[in-house]
Amino acid sequence: MLGRLRELQDSFWQALEFIPTEEDTFSLLERGDLYYQLAITETVRGYPLKGLEYAREALLTHQKTSSSYGKIADLSVMSLADYFLGNNLRSRESALRGIELADRVDGWRMNGYLCSYAGMCEVELGLVDAAWNHAQKAIGIGRRKGHGEIVGMGFRVLGDLYLQLDATPKASEAYQQGLLAAGQHFVALELMCRFGYSQFLLGQELGRRYLLQGVNTALQADMGGIVLLGVLYELSMYALTGEQYLFESRAVWQREQLQLRVERDTSPNFINRIRAEVAFKQGDYQQAYSLAADSIAWYRSIQNRWAELALLGIMEQSAEHLGLQQGDGRAQIDELLNEIARSLKTAPLDTEWQAFLQKMAV
């Protein structure tokens, strides 16, 4: 399948032409399944808007039948496509709808995928217990049913949680477990990028190699969704190492790809965030403050709590260094921390959370 996605899409379109237009159950199921295949391939190739369009068409078609499994699959693609588009709340809503259906009919495979997608969104939204529980459910399903890619996706969620809490060694361990579990499945490519980046942050030379191998292999395999996420880590790496030419050229490439694939360029937001973090570490507080202020509204609009917290922290501390009159930044930070704390009751992350609170108190 890797590297043949575009070819597969042509065969799906050809098959659609041969399905009768009548709305008998067989024709509807065949048509709905083909729209699903188009949806998942477009999304994985990195065209989530097209993927979402086909997934909605598939769902409308499957809703005319009694096929719960078709609807579950459609909701899974809608969730994944919206996640790529930064629509975290809507992505989570689709995932939860799919999980409810899958629990009812024992659709275990899609249930595992959906739990992973829900967890991915919940990490971004700062819903810690929900993300942890969905990750554990996905890992459990994958292990019971012998599907390593589902295990891998569950560990991906755990790794993301640890990374957001600045517990990088544990994040790297989770990504490595996921990578090993995923085996030859394409899910391993995304885990390779994340594992590589976490190893880079830990000062390990192999980190760069893993990250670039994951991005380049995904690119060759036409897995654009994985590439666009992996390049964010690549950009961060270049910024931290001071490789300005590689950073700028990759930033231009990412901007062009976003305009092509999702028809909007959100790259200035995360590029400004990366630059703000680097400027702050280098003591360029004026630059750090300006860049953080330019991008925080977008992260707030998609409810990425961790990015918002990081940018507020940069602005607050930079303002103090610059002797600027400080507004309500500290109050906003405390409000976000309290919001996340309310979502953390049962996940065994108290040690990591307390360490994170100490860092945010500086």
C-alpha positions, 0 to 999 in steps of 0.5 A, a space after each residue: 500500500 505504501 507509495 501506491 495511494 494515488 494509484 489506489 484512489 484511481 481504482 476506487 473512482 473506477 469502481 464507483 462508476 460501475 456501481 448502480 445509482 439505485 439506493 438498494 442496500 448493496 449499492 449503498 454499502 458499496 458506494 459508502 465503502 468506496 467513499 470511505 476508502 477515498 476519505 482515508 487515502 486522501 487524509 493519510 496523503 495529507 489532504 484532510 479537507 478532501 478526506 473530510 468531504 469524502 468521509 461526510 459523503 460516506 457517512 450520509 450514504 451509510 446512514 441510509 443503511 443499517 451498517 453500524 460498522 460503515 458509520 464507525 469507519 466514517 466517523 474515524 476518518 472525520 476525526 482524523 481529518 479534523 485533527 490534521 486541520 486543528 479542529 480538536 473539539 470537532 475531531 474529538 466529538 466525531 471520535 466519541 460518537 464513533 466509540 459509542 457506536 463501536 462499544 455497542 457492536 464490538 467494532 474493536 478495530 475501529 474502536 482502537 483507532 478512535 480511542 487513539 484519535 480521541 486521546 490525540 485531541 484530548 492531549 491538545 485540549 488539556 484533558 489529561 485523564 480522558 487522554 490517558 484513559 483512551 490511550 490505555 483502552 487503545 493499547 489494551 485493544 491492540 494487545 488483546 487483538 494482536 494489532 500492533 499499530 493500535 498499541 503504537 497509537 496508544 503509546 503515541 498519545 502517552 508520549 505526547 502527554 509526557 512531552 507536554 509535561 516536559 517529562 521528555 525521558 518518559 515521552 521518549 520511552 513511550 514513543 519507542 514502545 509504540 514504534 516497536 509495537 507498530 512494526 512495519 505498519 505506516 503508523 511507525 513512521 510518525 512514531 519514528 519522527 516523535 521518538 527521534 525528536 524526543 531523543 534529539 531533545 535528550 542530546 542523543 545523536 541518533 535522534 536527528 537520524 530517526 526524525 529525518 528518516 521518518 519524515 523522508 520515508 513518509 514523503 517517499 510513501 506519499 504519507 503527507 499527513 505524517 510528513 506535515 506533522 514531522 516537519 514541525 519537529 524538524 523545524 524545531 530541531 533546526 531552530 534549536 541547533 541554529 541551522 538557519 538556512 535549513 530552518 528557513 528553507 523548510 519553513 518555505 516548503 511547509 508553507 507551500 505544502 499547507 497552501 496546497 493541501 489544506 488551502 490555508 497557511 497556518 505556518 506563521 503561527 507555529 513558526 513564530 512559536 518556535 522562534 519565540 522559544 528560541 529567542 527566549 532561550 537566547 535572551 532576546 526578550 523583545 523578539 520573544 515577546 513580539 513573536 509569542 504575542 503574534 501567535 497566541 491568539 491562533 493557539 487559543 482559537 484551536 484550544 491548544 492549552 499547552 502551546 497557549 501556556 508556553 506562549 503566555 509564560 514567554 510573554 510574562 517572563 519577557 515582559 519582566 526582563 524588559 521592565 514592561 507593565 505586565 497585564 493579566 498574563 499570570 492570571 491567565 496562566 493560573 486559570 489554564 493550569 487550574 483547568 488542566 488540574 481539574 482534568 487530572 484526577 486519576 492518571 498516574 502523572 502527579 510527579 510529572 504534574 508537580 514538576 511542571 507546575 514548578 517550572 511554570 511558577 518561575 
